[in-house]
C-alpha cells in the first residue's frame, strides 16, 4: 500500500487569521473615525456659516424694507399735507399767514402722532415761506437742491441724509389746477426705524456716521478714528463700544458690509456686520447700521457636536471590534466546506475532495491551512486503502443491485416532476436528488449526495427526521450558483422503513419565487403612493391607529401646499407631479428617519412623530418650512416654489382616534393658512380643536342645506344722496333663516363658506335672487349693489353665469352695481381688473368697497374700472375726533373726484357727520343713521321719492 508523505507544517511560523483581521480593521476604523470627525466638523462649520450669511441677507432685506416703508409713509404724509385745499392758494398768493393758517392745525398731529420733526414750505422759486419744528442748518444746500429738483420734475422726491444725525426727507409739489405753485418738505429722524430694526433682528444695533463733520454733543470715546466715524446711537454701550474700537483697528466698514465678521469678547463670540443706508450726495458722510449678534451658543454647539461625533466614532470602533466574529464567517465557511467534504471522503470521493481543496501555498499558514493540508494527506491515504478494498466489491453486488432498483424507481418519478425531490436517510443526509433540482442549482449529484439536507437547502440547524406518522412543511431561501436567491416551500413526509429498518423521508420542494415577488409587489402597492413612493393614506392611518392602541404619545403634522393649483393650471399637471416628487424627496431625506411620512392625496402630506412633544413638533414644522422655502424649479419660463401650511395635532390630547386626530390636524392646517404670520399652527387645547371642527362641519352642512332649500334671506340697506336725502340704490345684505324663523348674521357662516369654497355658490345665489328682485325695482329707478367675494374673482364661469341670469330675469344691467373689496382688488390686481372689465362689458356698474385701508390704492385707482368708491367706515366713524381721519377722508374724496368716480361714505351713524361729508364733496352716505337694513321683500312694496 502506497502512502503519500505527510506535509510538514510544524516548523513554519503560524500567523493567526484572527489577529491579522483585528490589526487591519483597527487601523482602517481609526482612520475612518478621524476622517468622519473632521468632515463632520467641517460640514457643521460650513452649514453654520451659510446660515449666518442667509441670516445677514435677510436682515439687510428687512432693514431696507423698514427704511423703504418709513420713506413711503413719510412721502404719503407729505402728499396728504400738500393736498390741503387751502395750502395751494396761500402759496400762490405768497401769503405766509394763509400758509400758517392752512397747516398749523395739522402740525401738532404730524409732530406728536407721526414723529415729524421739521416741516418747510417753499415757493415756486424755491424760497422758504414757512417752517415748523427744528431746523438743521447743515442740510440747507441739499434741501435747496431737492426743492429745485421737485419743482423742475413736478414729481415727489425722497432722501435719507446722514451728517450730524440721520434723517429722512420727503419733498412733494403743491398743485393748483394741475400746476406746481410750491413744495412741501417733511423730515424725521430714524429713531423709530432703528428701534424697529432692533426688535426685528433681536441684535444690538449701532448707528454710525462716517463724516468729516464733527458732532460736538457726542462723547469723545464714541469717535472711531479708523473709520472716520461717530456712533450716534449704540445699545449696550459698555459691552459693545470696546468691541467696535477693536474692530475698527482691524477691519474697514466696507469689509463688514461685504460679509459679517467674528470677534471675541471675553468668553463670548460676537458677529459684527454693517448695512449701508445711503451715500451723501456731496460724498461727505455715509450712514451705517451696525448689527452686533452673540453667536457663542451656536459655536459651542458645533464644538459639542464635534466631540459627540468623535466619541460616537470611538464607540463605533470598539463595537466593530466586537463584531469581528462576523469577519470569521469566511474561515468558518472553509471549515464547513471541510465538514462537507469529510463525509464525501469517507464514501470514497477522493478526487472530488482534492479538487475542492486547494494546495496550501501561504508563507504564514493558519489553522485552517493546516487542517486542509491534513485533509489532503488523509485523502491520499484513504485512496490507497480504497484500492486495496475495491477487490472486495463483489461481496457488495447484492446491495448494489438493491440500490439500483430503488434508484430506477425514484428516477422514473424524478424525471417527470418539475419540483425539487430529495430523499434523506435517518441522519438527514441526502440520498437522491432529481434532475430538476440539479439543473436549477447548476451542480452535480455527486456534490450533494451524502451531505446534510439542512446544509444544502436550509438555514436551520440539521435535525433528525420526523417520525413516520408526522409531516412537516417549511419555507426556505435557496441561493443558486448564478447568485440568484429563490424561495422554496418544502413538504416533508416519511417513507416506509427499508428491509434493514432504516427510516427515511422524502422532501418535495416547490419554487414559489415568482409568487413571493408578486405578493411583495402587491404589498408595496397597497402601502405606497405610486407617484412619490411615500406611504399612502391607508398605511399612515394604520400606523397612527397602532400608535394610539399602544398608548404612545406624539404628534401628527398635516401639510398642504399653497397655490399648488396654480402650478397645474400654469405649467400643466406634469409640473405639479414634478413638484410633488421634489417635495416628497426633500421630506424623506430630511425627516424620513424621524417618523412615518405619507402622501394623503393631492397636495397633502402627513408626518407621524411617535414620542414627540410640542416643542419637537414645532421644530420639525419650522424645519419643513425652511426646507420648502429653499425648494423651487423652473419650467416653461416660470419659477415655481413649494410653500406649505402645516397643522400640528398632539395625541392623545387632540384626538384618541385616527379620524379625530386627522380632523384636528386639518383644523390646525387651516389656521396656519389664515395666520399670515407663520406657516404652521399648533392646536392649543382639545376643546378648542373639537369645537372648531364641529363648528366648521356644522356650518358647511348648514350652508349646503340653505343652498338646496333656498334658506337664505336677502336684506337691503339704503345708500342716500347726501344733498337731498334721496335713495336711488340699495346694498344687498345676506342672512340665513334659522329653523325658528330668526335670521343668522353672515359672520357666523361666511368664514366657513370661504374656507370650504362654498362662497362662490353663495355669490351666485345672491346674484340670481337679486336680479329677480331688480326687475321690479328698476321700474322705480332703484339700483342694487351686490358684493362679490375674492374667490369669485377667480370663477371663470362668472361672466357667462351673470349674462345668462340677466337675460332670464330681464333686469337692466345698468341697475346692477357689483362691489369688490380694495384688499381683493389690490392683492390680485390683474385678475380683479379683468373681472371688472368683463362686468362692465355686460353693462353693469362697479364699486370698490372698504377703500383707503391700505393706502396702496391711490396708485391702482386710476387703472381699476370702477364707478363708485366706498370709503372704509373706520375713517368715517372717527371723523369728529381724529384729525388724521379728516385729512385722509378729504384726500380720498379729492382723489376720487379727480378720477371721475363717486364716493360713498360707510358707517354714517350720527347726524354730525353729514355736514362734514358734504363739505368734502362726498356724494352718498350709508349707515344706521341714514337707514337700517330691512328685508328685500319689503323694499319691493315701498314707494320711492324722485
GINORRA-V385707 format. One record per residue. OMEGA is omega as a letter, one per 40 degrees, with the letter a starting at -180 (NA if undefined). Layout:
BEGIN
<<OMEGA> <OMEGA>>
END
This chain:
BEGIN
<<a> <i> <i> <i> <a> <i> <i> <a> <a> <a> <i> <a> <a> <i> <a> <i> <a> <a> <i> <i> <a> <a> <a> <a> <i> <i> <a> <a> <i> <i> <i> <i> <i> <a> <a> <i> <i> <i> <i> <i> <i> <a> <i> <i> <i> <i> <i> <a> <i> <a> <i> <i> <i> <i> <i> <i> <i> <i> <i> <i> <a> <i> <i> <a> <i> <i> <a> <i> <i> <i> <a> <i> <i> <i> <i> <i> <i> <i> <i> <i> <a> <a> <i> <a> <a> <a> <a> <i> <i> <i> <a> <i> <a> <a> <a> <i> <i> <i> <i> <a> <a> <a> <a> <i> <i> <a> <i> <i> <i> <a> <a> <a> <a> <i> <i> <a> <a> <i> <a> <i> <a> <i> <i> <i> <i> <a> <i> <i> <a> <a> <i> <i> <a> <a> <i> <a> <a> <a> <a> <a> <i> <i> <i> <i> <i> <i> <i> <i> <a> <a> <a> <a> <a> <i> <i> <i> <i> <a> <i> <a> <i> <i> <i> <i> <i> <a> <i> <a> <i> <a> <a> <i> <i> <a> <i> <a> <i> <a> <i> <i> <a> <a> <i> <i> <i> <i> <i> <a> <a> <a> <a> <i> <i> <i> <i> <i> <i> <i> <a> <a> <a> <i> <i> <a> <i> <i> <a> <i> <i> <a> <i> <a> <a> <i> <a> <a> <a> <i> <a> <a> <i> <i> <a> <a> <a> <i> <a> <a> <i> <i> <i> <a> <a> <i> <a> <a> <a> <i> <a> <a> <i> <i> <a> <i> <i> <i> <a> <i> <a> <a> <i> <i> <i> <i> <i> <a> <i> <a> <i> <a> <a> <i> <i> <i> <a> <i> <a> <i> <a> <i> <a> <i> <a> <i> <i> <i> <i> <i> <i> <a> <i> <i> <i> <a> <i> <i> <i> <i> <i> <i> <a> <a> <i> <a> <a> <a> <a> <i> <i> <i> <i> <i> <a> <i> <i> <i> <i> <i> <i> <i> <i> <i> <i> <i> <i> <i> <i> <i> <i> <i> <i> <a> <a> <i> <i> <i> <a> <i> <a> <i> <i> <i> <i> <i> <i> <i> <i> <i> <i> <a> <a> <i> <i> <i> <i> <i> <i> <i> <a> <a> <i> <i> <a> <i> <a> <a> <i> <i> <a> <i> <a> <i> <i> <a> <i> <a> <a> <i> <i> <a> <i> <i> <i> <i> <i> <i> <i> <i> <i> <a> <a> <i> <i> <i> <i> <i> <a> <a> <a> <i> <a> <a> <a> <a> <a> <a> <a> <i> <a> <i> <i> <i> <i> <i> <i> <a> <i> <i> <a> <a> <i> <i> <a> <a> <a> <a> <i> <i> <i> <i> <a> <i> <a> <i> <a> <a> <a> <i> <a> <i> <a> <i> <a> <a> <a> <i> <a> <a> <i> <a> <i> <a> <i> <a> <a> <a> <a> <a> <i> <i> <i> <a> <a> <i> <a> <a> <a> <i> <a> <i> <a> <a> <i> <i> <a> <i> <a> <a> <a> <i> <a> <i> <a> <a> <a> <i> <i> <i> <a> <a> <a> <i> <i> <i> <i> <i> <a> <i> <a> <i> <a> <i> <i> <i> <i> <a> <i> <a> <a> <i> <i> <a> <i> <i> <i> <i> <i> <a> <i> <i> <a> <a> <a> <a> <i> <i> <i> <i> <i> <i> <i> <i> <i> <a> <a> <a> <a> <i> <a> <a> <a> <a> <i> <i> <i> <a> <a> <a> <a> <a> <i> <i> <i> <i> <i> <i> <i> <i> <a> <i> <i> <i> <i> <a> <i> <i> <a> <a> <i> <a> <i> <i> <i> <i> <a> <i> <i> <a> <a> <a> <i> <a> <i> <i> <i> <i> <i> <i> <i> <i> <i> <i> <a> <i> <a> <i> <a> <a> <a> <a> <a> <a> <a> <a> <a> <i> <a> <i> <a> <a> <a> <i> <i> <i> <i> <i> <i> <a> <i> <i> <a> <i> <a> <a> <i> <i> <i> <i> <i> <i> <i> <i> <i> <i> <i> <a> <a> <i> <a> <a> <i> <i> <a> <i> <i> <a> <i> <i> <i> <i> <a> <i> <a> <i> <a> <i> <a> <i> <a> <i> <e> <a> <a> <i> <i> <i> <i> <a> <i> <a> <i> <i> <i> <i> <i> <i> <i> <i> <i> <i> <i> <i> <a> <a> <a> <i> <i> <a> <i> <a> <i> <i> <a> <a> <a> <a> <i> <a> <a> <a> <a> <i> <i> <i> <a> <i> <a> <a> <i> <i> <i> <i> <i> <i> <a> <i> <a> <a> <a> <a> <i> <i> <i> <i> <a> <i> <a> <i> <a> <i> <a> <a> <a> <a> <a> <i> <i> <i> <a> <i> <a> <i> <a> <i> <i> <i> <i> <a> <a> <i> <i> <a> <a> <a> <i> <i> <a> <a> <a> <i> <i> <i> <i> <i> <a> <a> <i> <a> <i> <i> <i> <i> <a> <i> <a> <i> <a> <a> <i> <i> <i> <i> <a> <i> <i> <a> <a> <i> <i> <i> <a> <i> <i> <i> <a> <i> <i> <i> <i> <a> <i> <i> <i> <i> <a> <a> <a> <a> <a> <i> <a> <i> <i> <a> <i> <a> <a> <a> <a> <a> <i> <a> <a> <i> <i> <i> <i> <a> <i> <a> <i> <a> <i> <a> <a> <a> <i> <a> <a> <i> <a> <a> <i> <i> <a> <i> <i> <i> <i> <i> <i> <i> <a> <i> <a> <i> <i> <a> <i> <a> <i> <a> <a> <a> <i> <a> <a> <a> <a> <a> <a> <a> <a> <a> <i> <i> <a> <i> <i> <a> <a> <a> <i> <i> <a> <a> <a> <a> <a> <a> <a> <i> <i> <a> <i> <i> <a> <a> <i> <i> <i> <i> <i> <a> <i> <i> <i> <i> <i> <a> <a> <a> <i> <i> <i> <i> <i> <a> <i> <a> <a> <a> <a> <i> <a> <a> <i> <i> <i> <i> <i> <a> <a> <i> <a> <i> <a> <i> <a> <i> <i> <i> <i> <a> <i> <i> <i> <i> <a> <a> <a> <i> <a> <i> <i> <NA>>
END
